Amino acid sequence: MKILLVYPIDREPTGHYMVHQSSMPLGVGYLAAVLLSAGHEVEVLDFQIRDVALGHLVRMMGERSFDVCGISATTPFSAIAYEAAAAVKQISPGTAVVLGGPHTVAIGEKVLEECPAADYAVYGEGEVTILELLDAMAGKRSPETVNGIGFRRGPEIVLTHEREYIRDLDSVPFPAYHLFELNKYRPLVAQYRRLPWASIISSRGCPYRCIYCNEKVWGRRYRFRSARNVLEEILLLKNRYLVREVSFADDTFSINRERTVELCEMLIAAGNPVIWKCSTRVDRVDLELLKLLKKAGCYSIGTGVESGSQKILDIIKKDVTKEQIRRAFRDARTAGLETRAYFMLNLPHDDMETTEETIRFSRELDADYVDFEFAHPFPGTAFRRLIENDARYTIIKDKWDDPKAQIGNRIVYVQPGLPAEALRKYMRKAFVGYYLRPRQILRHMRSLFRPGQVLATLREAWNVLHLRTG
């Protein structure tokens, strides 16, 4: 079959500075690789690439015929995903439209109700599901036998049994990098040191219970690729695509210490082919491991701290202590790693006292980079159910119902003792107060004046401060 895979976003202001960065959509890349290995023809269209938009999809559908159009739906950009589906059906009614991605997992059956142009929805990991679904489209099996999908049967929407998560991630082929223009993807200036740059993922699933994550996307069971398999992908990126830096997109890179150590030792033995960065939890690192990461080419490590209040950390089920957080940042600094700390304001039961505590704690940790966001209850999470079912929270309806308000500098609910105007003042205090300290200014003078990056760095700094504190 001839298949078009689409990753739709729009570039209207969203209030989230990270929308200004782009990285190859790995989920689309994995699906493309699986489809190609099964003998299908595949093209991709990524709206992240500058100037690519819905009009490109319309032209492609008018100029060429596709049997299937797979559209990746993320919650902030679900509306543009639905528009893309409608455009495909209008131009080519015979093309089967399949929705996938985290938004389908988050809202389940409702995604087909919201998007009447979609024929099918894929829930969860799609690498096995998509091949079985294509067999069903070809009449080789009944769609009822394909686990992990939703489809239409007349006016009825049918959901099949849940799909089991892939146990052996090494069995999944590397993303089809050759279908993407890797040199056109750009992280923010402060998010990389060398170009070309690429993002990879070495594990799926998370055993932790933080209320703001949807465990159905990757599952509770932690599954990881072998160190050898990860190294092979890094060497492919280095040798074929000239990539010089890799960013691991894993939620918690170092959950499996043995695999982490093995990968680091392999990278060292290979001469550290790239520099790299990762994110993890504070209770999954120690000084010895952090020193090994540094030796293996890691230069930066990020951690979701979330709050400086132990009470709030317990409420959101972070399952770490402030002392563990302090130790991890202290050890990372001792190991010579750049540190990044991520915080959320307006978490459940936050008030002015706990918010002040979070701001103080951020300065105590003194990470190289920090990010503050207003907490957002994404669909399908325990966090969202809590806000919807507790009368103490006042939902700001027009923001709550706007998918793009679910990211960035948008307040979608308020709670007693923490009005919206106070939250906006705290956001300004948290950001401006952190980065305008003399210590931070001196720390970043060197990176600010790297050749060719002065204007870009200043532009990105303006984007961050304007979107976060405006």
Kinemage of the C-alpha trace (Angstrom):
@kinemage 1
@onewidth
@group {chain A} dominant
@subgroup {mainchain}
@vectorlist {calphas} color= white
{ca met a 1} P 0.000 0.000 0.000
{ca lys a 2} L 0.966 3.639 -0.445
{ca ile a 3} L 0.938 5.444 2.868
{ca leu a 4} L 1.357 9.072 3.923
{ca leu a 5} L 2.295 9.793 7.548
{ca val a 6} L 1.551 13.311 8.797
{ca tyr a 7} L 2.759 15.112 11.921
{ca pro a 8} L 0.570 18.240 12.200
{ca ile a 9} L 1.157 21.268 14.379
{ca asp a 10} L 0.327 24.908 13.859
{ca arg a 11} L 2.516 27.873 14.575
{ca glu a 12} L -0.022 30.211 16.123
{ca pro a 13} L 1.044 31.563 19.520
{ca thr a 14} L 0.575 28.894 22.159
{ca gly a 15} L 2.295 30.440 25.146
{ca his a 16} L 4.913 27.705 25.196
{ca tyr a 17} L 8.461 28.616 24.260
{ca met a 18} L 9.297 24.967 23.458
{ca val a 19} L 7.028 25.179 20.396
{ca his a 20} L 9.813 27.248 18.847
{ca gln a 21} L 12.047 24.178 18.796
{ca ser a 22} L 11.611 21.165 16.569
{ca ser a 23} L 12.837 17.592 16.567
{ca met a 24} L 12.140 14.696 14.279
{ca pro a 25} L 8.896 12.965 15.377
{ca leu a 26} L 10.286 9.629 16.504
{ca gly a 27} L 6.891 7.923 16.617
{ca val a 28} L 6.314 8.711 12.950
{ca gly a 29} L 9.856 7.586 12.184
{ca tyr a 30} L 9.343 4.220 13.867
{ca leu a 31} L 6.042 3.621 12.057
{ca ala a 32} L 7.633 4.519 8.725
{ca ala a 33} L 10.464 2.056 9.339
{ca val a 34} L 8.066 -0.764 10.201
{ca leu a 35} L 5.933 -0.073 7.131
{ca leu a 36} L 8.941 0.073 4.822
{ca ser a 37} L 10.275 -3.215 6.198
{ca ala a 38} L 6.909 -4.800 5.376
{ca gly a 39} L 7.141 -3.645 1.758
{ca his a 40} L 4.828 -0.633 1.807
{ca glu a 41} L 5.556 2.717 0.133
{ca val a 42} L 5.836 5.538 2.668
{ca glu a 43} L 6.066 9.321 2.547
{ca val a 44} L 6.117 11.710 5.514
{ca leu a 45} L 4.956 15.287 5.978
{ca asp a 46} L 6.058 17.110 9.122
{ca phe a 47} L 4.470 20.487 9.840
{ca gln a 48} L 7.394 21.334 12.148
{ca ile a 49} L 9.554 22.062 9.121
{ca arg a 50} L 9.495 25.792 8.427
{ca asp a 51} L 6.682 26.919 6.126
{ca val a 52} L 5.118 23.433 5.927
{ca ala a 53} L 1.408 23.657 6.750
{ca leu a 54} L -2.017 22.311 5.881
{ca gly a 55} L -1.734 23.643 2.349
{ca his a 56} L 1.136 21.238 1.650
{ca leu a 57} L -1.040 18.306 2.675
{ca val a 58} L -3.852 19.531 0.424
{ca arg a 59} L -1.470 19.775 -2.531
{ca met a 60} L 0.042 16.335 -1.885
{ca met a 61} L -3.377 14.707 -1.746
{ca gly a 62} L -4.377 16.470 -4.964
{ca glu a 63} L -1.222 15.500 -6.834
{ca arg a 64} L -0.773 11.891 -5.674
{ca ser a 65} L -2.963 9.055 -4.491
{ca phe a 66} L -2.513 7.332 -1.124
{ca asp a 67} L -4.270 4.261 0.202
{ca val a 68} L -3.817 5.330 3.819
{ca cys a 69} L -3.070 8.595 5.611
{ca gly a 70} L -1.832 8.210 9.180
{ca ile a 71} L -2.089 11.361 11.287
{ca ser a 72} L -0.326 11.812 14.621
{ca ala a 73} L -2.532 13.638 17.149
{ca thr a 74} L -1.061 15.407 20.153
{ca thr a 75} L -3.398 17.100 22.619
{ca pro a 76} L -2.238 20.723 22.061
{ca phe a 77} L -2.568 20.309 18.302
{ca ser a 78} L -5.535 17.952 18.111
{ca ala a 79} L -7.584 20.586 16.271
{ca ile a 80} L -5.103 20.813 13.391
{ca ala a 81} L -4.932 16.995 13.298
{ca tyr a 82} L -8.708 16.904 12.849
{ca glu a 83} L -8.476 19.584 10.136
{ca ala a 84} L -5.860 17.502 8.348
{ca ala a 85} L -8.118 14.439 8.491
{ca ala a 86} L -11.047 16.412 7.082
{ca ala a 87} L -8.884 17.804 4.262
{ca val a 88} L -7.730 14.319 3.281
{ca lys a 89} L -11.285 12.989 3.175
{ca gln a 90} L -12.558 15.958 1.211
{ca ile a 91} L -9.907 15.593 -1.497
{ca ser a 92} L -9.608 11.798 -1.516
{ca pro a 93} L -12.664 10.079 0.017
{ca gly a 94} L -11.194 6.652 -0.741
{ca thr a 95} L -8.097 7.209 1.392
{ca ala a 96} L -8.383 5.540 4.796
{ca val a 97} L -7.604 8.024 7.585
{ca val a 98} L -5.974 6.637 10.736
{ca leu a 99} L -5.425 8.734 13.861
{ca gly a 100} L -2.726 7.793 16.354
{ca gly a 101} L -0.511 9.427 18.948
{ca pro a 102} L -0.876 10.392 22.601
{ca his a 103} L -4.164 12.252 22.163
{ca thr a 104} L -5.946 9.112 20.991
{ca val a 105} L -4.716 7.309 24.111
{ca ala a 106} L -5.780 10.204 26.319
{ca ile a 107} L -9.414 10.428 25.216
{ca gly a 108} L -10.086 6.944 23.827
{ca glu a 109} L -13.315 6.427 21.899
{ca lys a 110} L -14.014 10.159 21.970
{ca val a 111} L -11.312 10.842 19.365
{ca leu a 112} L -13.457 9.227 16.656
{ca glu a 113} L -16.463 11.195 17.876
{ca glu a 114} L -14.529 14.459 17.694
{ca cys a 115} L -13.037 13.645 14.293
{ca pro a 116} L -15.736 12.253 11.969
{ca ala a 117} L -13.261 12.235 9.069
{ca ala a 118} L -11.151 9.535 10.745
{ca asp a 119} L -11.907 5.931 9.841
{ca tyr a 120} L -9.684 4.332 12.481
{ca ala a 121} L -7.845 5.220 15.680
{ca val a 122} L -4.769 3.408 16.978
{ca tyr a 123} L -4.314 3.351 20.745
{ca gly a 124} L -0.875 2.947 22.292
{ca glu a 125} L 2.233 1.653 20.560
{ca gly a 126} L 1.499 1.364 16.859
{ca glu a 127} L 4.392 -0.575 15.354
{ca val a 128} L 2.631 -3.966 15.483
{ca thr a 129} L -0.912 -2.606 15.342
{ca ile a 130} L -0.457 -0.710 12.083
{ca leu a 131} L 0.652 -3.810 10.158
{ca glu a 132} L -2.307 -5.828 11.427
{ca leu a 133} L -4.650 -2.936 10.633
{ca leu a 134} L -3.381 -2.792 7.055
{ca asp a 135} L -4.056 -6.520 6.756
{ca ala a 136} L -7.621 -5.847 7.889
{ca met a 137} L -7.982 -3.066 5.317
{ca ala a 138} L -6.773 -5.504 2.664
{ca gly a 139} L -9.433 -8.020 3.704
{ca lys a 140} L -6.945 -10.517 5.149
{ca arg a 141} L -8.512 -10.413 8.622
{ca ser a 142} L -11.405 -8.837 10.479
{ca pro a 143} L -10.748 -5.479 12.172
{ca glu a 144} L -12.283 -6.935 15.343
{ca thr a 145} L -9.201 -9.186 15.608
{ca val a 146} L -6.774 -6.250 15.633
{ca asn a 147} L -6.061 -5.272 19.215
{ca gly a 148} L -5.560 -1.622 20.116
{ca ile a 149} L -7.806 0.084 17.571
{ca gly a 150} L -11.132 1.855 17.236
{ca phe a 151} L -13.136 1.832 14.017
{ca arg a 152} L -16.535 2.666 12.614
{ca arg a 153} L -19.204 0.080 11.870
{ca gly a 154} L -22.052 2.126 10.476
{ca pro a 155} L -23.022 4.680 13.124
{ca glu a 156} L -21.336 2.597 15.835
{ca ile a 157} L -17.778 3.085 17.113
{ca val a 158} L -16.127 -0.230 17.974
{ca leu a 159} L -13.132 -0.523 20.315
{ca thr a 160} L -11.097 -3.719 20.274
{ca his a 161} L -9.114 -5.240 23.155
{ca glu a 162} L -6.103 -3.320 24.453
{ca arg a 163} L -2.818 -4.002 22.721
{ca glu a 164} L -0.013 -5.479 24.813
{ca tyr a 165} L 3.091 -3.327 24.972
{ca ile a 166} L 6.080 -4.428 22.934
{ca arg a 167} L 8.392 -6.403 25.194
{ca asp a 168} L 11.458 -6.631 22.961
{ca leu a 169} L 12.241 -3.088 21.855
{ca asp a 170} L 15.327 -4.300 19.992
{ca ser a 171} L 12.915 -5.961 17.553
{ca val a 172} L 11.668 -2.548 16.402
{ca pro a 173} L 13.746 -1.159 13.498
{ca phe a 174} L 15.471 2.184 13.871
{ca pro a 175} L 13.392 5.183 12.748
{ca ala a 176} L 13.395 5.793 8.979
{ca tyr a 177} L 15.767 8.746 9.237
{ca his a 178} L 16.263 8.912 5.483
{ca leu a 179} L 12.659 10.108 5.034
{ca phe a 180} L 13.345 13.212 7.147
{ca glu a 181} L 15.563 16.234 6.580
{ca leu a 182} L 17.452 16.035 9.861
{ca asn a 183} L 19.394 19.233 9.201
{ca lys a 184} L 16.147 21.230 9.272
{ca tyr a 185} L 15.286 20.372 12.880
{ca arg a 186} L 16.458 22.874 15.473
{ca pro a 187} L 16.445 22.767 19.255
{ca leu a 188} L 16.507 26.001 21.197
{ca val a 189} L 19.910 27.651 21.471
{ca ala a 190} L 20.254 26.720 25.139
{ca gln a 191} L 19.236 23.114 24.428
{ca tyr a 192} L 22.278 21.962 22.466
{ca arg a 193} L 25.999 22.490 21.992
{ca arg a 194} L 26.702 20.911 18.603
{ca leu a 195} L 24.898 20.542 15.299
{ca pro a 196} L 23.760 18.385 13.566
{ca trp a 197} L 21.643 17.222 16.493
{ca ala a 198} L 19.172 14.356 16.860
{ca ser a 199} L 16.794 12.982 19.462
{ca ile a 200} L 16.538 9.250 20.218
{ca ile a 201} L 14.655 7.171 22.758
{ca ser a 202} L 16.180 4.124 24.435
{ca ser a 203} L 13.329 2.984 26.681
{ca arg a 204} L 9.571 3.074 27.107
{ca gly a 205} L 7.315 2.895 30.124
{ca cys a 206} L 7.567 4.276 33.641
{ca pro a 207} L 6.907 2.429 36.920
{ca tyr a 208} L 6.295 5.625 38.890
{ca arg a 209} L 2.923 7.093 39.801
{ca cys a 210} L 3.172 10.881 39.363
{ca ile a 211} L -0.379 12.177 38.941
{ca tyr a 212} L 0.402 14.450 35.982
{ca cys a 213} L 1.485 11.657 33.584
{ca asn a 214} L -0.733 9.325 31.566
{ca glu a 215} L 0.603 5.834 32.169
{ca lys a 216} L -1.405 4.424 29.258
{ca val a 217} L 0.837 6.036 26.650
{ca trp a 218} L 3.861 3.824 27.350
{ca gly a 219} L 2.625 1.690 30.242
{ca arg a 220} L 3.805 1.194 33.796
{ca arg a 221} L 6.319 -1.486 32.917
{ca tyr a 222} L 9.771 -0.130 32.125
{ca arg a 223} L 11.165 -1.631 28.929
{ca phe a 224} L 14.580 -0.785 27.586
{ca arg a 225} L 16.630 -1.369 24.480
{ca ser a 226} L 19.939 -3.177 24.870
{ca ala a 227} L 23.078 -1.078 25.140
{ca arg a 228} L 24.361 -2.631 21.903
{ca asn a 229} L 21.188 -1.673 20.043
{ca val a 230} L 21.341 1.934 21.276
{ca leu a 231} L 25.010 2.229 20.363
{ca glu a 232} L 24.277 0.967 16.844
{ca glu a 233} L 21.688 3.692 16.368
{ca ile a 234} L 24.078 6.366 17.640
{ca leu a 235} L 26.776 5.159 15.249
{ca leu a 236} L 24.261 5.188 12.389
{ca leu a 237} L 23.388 8.797 13.179
{ca lys a 238} L 27.047 9.718 13.506
{ca asn a 239} L 28.375 7.973 10.401
{ca arg a 240} L 25.518 8.332 7.926
{ca tyr a 241} L 23.891 11.588 9.008
{ca leu a 242} L 26.937 13.305 10.581
{ca val a 243} L 25.104 13.868 13.891
{ca arg a 244} L 27.401 15.267 16.579
{ca glu a 245} L 24.985 15.475 19.513
{ca val a 246} L 22.193 13.224 20.755
{ca ser a 247} L 19.386 14.071 23.164
{ca phe a 248} L 17.779 11.083 24.884
{ca ala a 249} L 13.999 11.533 24.975
{ca asp a 250} L 13.498 8.883 27.681
{ca asp a 251} L 11.340 9.961 30.619
{ca thr a 252} L 13.851 8.388 33.013
{ca phe a 253} L 17.064 7.433 31.266
{ca ser a 254} L 18.824 5.649 34.130
{ca ile a 255} L 16.115 3.469 35.692
{ca asn a 256} L 18.070 0.330 34.801
{ca arg a 257} L 21.511 0.984 36.218
{ca glu a 258} L 23.108 -2.088 34.653
{ca arg a 259} L 22.023 -1.087 31.132
{ca thr a 260} L 23.097 2.509 31.755
{ca val a 261} L 26.566 1.449 32.884
{ca glu a 262} L 26.923 -0.943 29.939
{ca leu a 263} L 25.924 1.738 27.434
{ca cys a 264} L 28.355 4.237 28.947
{ca glu a 265} L 31.190 1.714 28.810
{ca met a 266} L 30.386 0.965 25.157
{ca leu a 267} L 30.339 4.655 24.292
{ca ile a 268} L 33.722 5.124 25.962
{ca ala a 269} L 35.145 2.119 24.101
{ca ala a 270} L 33.814 3.585 20.828
{ca gly a 271} L 35.661 6.851 21.507
{ca asn a 272} L 32.594 8.836 22.556
{ca pro a 273} L 31.228 9.326 19.016
{ca val a 274} L 28.779 12.056 20.133
{ca ile a 275} L 28.104 14.275 23.081
{ca trp a 276} L 24.695 13.771 24.666
{ca lys a 277} L 22.170 14.805 27.287
{ca cys a 278} L 19.412 13.013 29.152
{ca ser a 279} L 16.753 13.341 31.852
{ca thr a 280} L 16.165 11.144 34.867
{ca arg a 281} L 14.928 11.023 38.451
{ca val a 282} L 16.990 12.139 41.419
{ca asp a 283} L 16.612 8.736 43.086
{ca arg a 284} L 18.082 6.953 40.054
{ca val a 285} L 21.540 8.533 40.079
{ca asp a 286} L 24.512 8.704 42.406
{ca leu a 287} L 27.935 10.306 42.209
{ca glu a 288} L 29.622 7.224 40.766
{ca leu a 289} L 27.057 6.857 37.992
{ca leu a 290} L 27.051 10.582 37.203
{ca lys a 291} L 30.830 10.560 36.828
{ca leu a 292} L 30.509 7.652 34.413
{ca leu a 293} L 27.880 9.534 32.388
{ca lys a 294} L 30.268 12.465 32.124
{ca lys a 295} L 33.128 10.213 31.035
{ca ala a 296} L 30.895 8.682 28.357
{ca gly a 297} L 30.147 12.014 26.709
{ca cys a 298} L 27.099 13.213 28.638
{ca tyr a 299} L 27.318 16.935 29.299
{ca ser a 300} L 23.854 17.753 30.690
{ca ile a 301} L 21.259 16.083 32.874
{ca gly a 302} L 17.709 17.260 33.501
{ca thr a 303} L 15.357 16.476 36.362
{ca gly a 304} L 11.702 17.164 36.997
{ca val a 305} L 11.857 18.671 40.476
{ca glu a 306} L 8.277 20.022 40.190
{ca ser a 307} L 7.981 21.616 43.652
{ca gly a 308} L 10.105 22.871 46.513
{ca ser a 309} L 7.479 21.844 49.054
{ca gln a 310} L 7.651 18.319 50.452
{ca lys a 311} L 3.920 18.478 51.104
{ca ile a 312} L 3.224 19.134 47.430
{ca leu a 313} L 5.733 16.508 46.291
{ca asp a 314} L 3.834 13.970 48.360
{ca ile a 315} L 0.449 15.082 47.029
{ca ile a 316} L 1.536 14.673 43.401
{ca lys a 317} L 3.071 11.266 44.281
{ca lys a 318} L 6.556 12.184 43.172
{ca asp a 319} L 7.971 9.731 45.731
{ca val a 320} L 11.193 11.663 46.367
{ca thr a 321} L 12.414 13.868 49.182
{ca lys a 322} L 13.948 17.301 49.058
{ca glu a 323} L 17.150 15.890 50.470
{ca gln a 324} L 17.349 13.394 47.595
{ca ile a 325} L 16.904 16.294 45.186
{ca arg a 326} L 19.644 18.325 46.876
{ca arg a 327} L 22.029 15.367 46.807
{ca ala a 328} L 21.425 14.626 43.125
{ca phe a 329} L 22.106 18.207 42.050
{ca arg a 330} L 25.147 18.415 44.287
{ca asp a 331} L 26.518 15.159 42.843
{ca ala a 332} L 25.824 16.204 39.258
{ca arg a 333} L 27.728 19.416 39.792
{ca thr a 334} L 30.618 17.509 41.397
{ca ala a 335} L 30.684 15.203 38.369
{ca gly a 336} L 31.024 18.227 36.075
{ca leu a 337} L 27.602 17.950 34.455
{ca glu a 338} L 25.402 20.833 33.386
{ca thr a 339} L 22.168 20.687 35.405
{ca arg a 340} L 18.593 21.472 34.408
{ca ala a 341} L 15.678 21.690 36.827
{ca tyr a 342} L 12.002 21.740 35.846
{ca phe a 343} L 9.304 23.139 38.129
{ca met a 344} L 5.514 23.542 38.065
{ca leu a 345} L 3.513 26.283 39.733
{ca asn a 346} L -0.132 25.879 40.789
{ca leu a 347} L 0.064 22.172 41.557
{ca pro a 348} L -2.823 20.727 43.624
{ca his a 349} L -2.942 22.304 47.120
{ca asp a 350} L -0.307 24.889 46.226
{ca asp a 351} L -0.723 28.235 47.954
{ca met a 352} L 1.390 31.344 48.325
{ca glu a 353} L 3.546 29.747 51.011
{ca thr a 354} L 4.362 26.611 49.008
{ca thr a 355} L 4.927 28.678 45.852
{ca glu a 356} L 7.424 30.893 47.663
{ca glu a 357} L 9.057 27.705 48.957
{ca thr a 358} L 9.403 26.401 45.388
{ca ile a 359} L 11.026 29.625 44.201
{ca arg a 360} L 13.469 29.585 47.142
{ca phe a 361} L 14.293 25.941 46.518
{ca ser a 362} L 15.036 26.587 42.837
{ca arg a 363} L 17.641 29.143 43.837
{ca glu a 364} L 19.063 26.851 46.480
{ca leu a 365} L 19.608 24.119 43.880
{ca asp a 366} L 21.208 26.720 41.591
{ca ala a 367} L 20.887 24.645 38.410
{ca asp a 368} L 22.484 25.918 35.229
{ca tyr a 369} L 19.037 26.125 33.626
{ca val a 370} L 15.559 26.138 35.117
{ca asp a 371} L 12.112 26.095 33.629
{ca phe a 372} L 8.862 27.016 35.362
{ca glu a 373} L 5.448 26.157 33.961
{ca phe a 374} L 1.931 26.457 35.234
{ca ala a 375} L 0.731 22.948 36.025
{ca his a 376} L -1.574 21.502 33.376
{ca pro a 377} L -3.937 18.560 33.877
{ca phe a 378} L -3.671 16.678 30.588
{ca pro a 379} L -6.578 14.456 29.513
{ca gly a 380} L -6.357 10.906 30.792
{ca thr a 381} L -4.312 11.760 33.894
{ca ala a 382} L -5.178 11.438 37.573
{ca phe a 383} L -4.347 15.139 37.807
{ca arg a 384} L -7.170 16.038 35.420
{ca arg a 385} L -9.667 13.826 37.228
{ca leu a 386} L -8.704 15.443 40.527
{ca ile a 387} L -9.326 18.972 39.238
{ca glu a 388} L -12.596 18.042 37.542
{ca asn a 389} L -14.002 16.293 40.609
{ca asp a 390} L -12.932 18.617 43.433
{ca ala a 391} L -15.089 21.704 43.980
{ca arg a 392} L -12.234 23.671 45.524
{ca tyr a 393} L -10.793 24.198 42.040
{ca thr a 394} L -12.352 26.760 39.721
{ca ile a 395} L -11.906 25.780 36.095
{ca ile a 396} L -11.373 28.640 33.622
{ca lys a 397} L -13.672 27.182 31.017
{ca asp a 398} L -12.455 28.888 27.848
{ca lys a 399} L -8.841 27.946 28.631
{ca trp a 400} L -9.719 24.448 29.886
{ca asp a 401} L -11.502 23.614 26.626
{ca asp a 402} L -8.758 25.062 24.415
{ca pro a 403} L -6.319 22.245 23.570
{ca lys a 404} L -3.446 24.666 22.986
{ca ala a 405} L -3.938 26.136 26.448
{ca gln a 406} L -2.775 22.791 27.840
{ca ile a 407} L 0.828 23.814 27.334
{ca gly a 408} L 2.883 26.734 28.501
{ca asn a 409} L 1.964 30.028 30.012
{ca arg a 410} L -1.785 29.464 30.453
{ca ile a 411} L -3.664 29.243 33.736
{ca val a 412} L -6.519 26.775 33.214
{ca tyr a 413} L -7.757 26.602 36.813
{ca val a 414} L -7.348 28.440 40.118
{ca gln a 415} L -7.559 27.287 43.699
{ca pro a 416} L -8.185 28.967 47.066
{ca gly a 417} L -5.391 31.214 48.228
{ca leu a 418} L -3.719 31.407 44.819
{ca pro a 419} L -5.593 33.724 42.420
{ca ala a 420} L -4.574 34.048 38.781
{ca glu a 421} L -2.925 37.438 39.191
{ca ala a 422} L -0.791 36.123 42.044
{ca leu a 423} L 0.264 33.188 39.878
{ca arg a 424} L 1.346 35.501 37.073
{ca lys a 425} L 3.394 37.581 39.528
{ca tyr a 426} L 5.032 34.441 40.919
{ca met a 427} L 5.914 33.285 37.391
{ca arg a 428} L 7.670 36.588 36.698
{ca lys a 429} L 9.424 36.413 40.045
{ca ala a 430} L 10.515 32.818 39.487
{ca phe a 431} L 11.930 33.378 35.991
{ca val a 432} L 13.285 36.898 36.054
{ca gly a 433} L 14.552 36.614 39.596
{ca tyr a 434} L 16.425 33.435 38.748
{ca tyr a 435} L 18.109 34.431 35.528
{ca leu a 436} L 18.953 38.015 36.431
{ca arg a 437} L 21.024 37.003 39.445
{ca pro a 438} L 24.703 37.976 38.988
{ca arg a 439} L 25.704 34.319 39.433
{ca gln a 440} L 23.526 33.250 36.505
{ca ile a 441} L 24.602 36.121 34.270
{ca leu a 442} L 28.273 35.304 34.785
{ca arg a 443} L 27.613 31.589 34.339
{ca his a 444} L 26.098 32.077 30.905
{ca met a 445} L 28.425 34.703 29.504
{ca arg a 446} L 30.557 32.019 27.847
{ca ser a 447} L 27.664 30.296 26.083
{ca leu a 448} L 26.098 33.612 25.110
{ca phe a 449} L 29.078 34.597 23.034
{ca arg a 450} L 29.755 31.416 21.148
{ca pro a 451} L 30.508 32.406 17.534
{ca gly a 452} L 27.381 32.863 15.457
{ca gln a 453} L 25.006 32.455 18.394
{ca val a 454} L 24.789 35.914 19.941
{ca leu a 455} L 21.657 37.089 18.114
{ca ala a 456} L 20.027 33.669 18.253
{ca thr a 457} L 20.634 33.397 21.983
{ca leu a 458} L 19.220 36.847 22.658
{ca arg a 459} L 16.180 36.072 20.503
{ca glu a 460} L 15.489 32.834 22.365
{ca ala a 461} L 15.942 34.539 25.731
{ca trp a 462} L 13.340 37.118 24.679
{ca asn a 463} L 10.968 34.346 23.585
{ca val a 464} L 11.261 32.592 26.921
{ca leu a 465} L 10.875 35.678 29.087
{ca his a 466} L 8.077 37.134 26.966
{ca leu a 467} L 6.018 33.932 26.761
{ca arg a 468} L 6.583 32.919 30.361
{ca thr a 469} L 6.136 36.273 32.049
{ca gly a 470} L 4.062 38.343 29.618
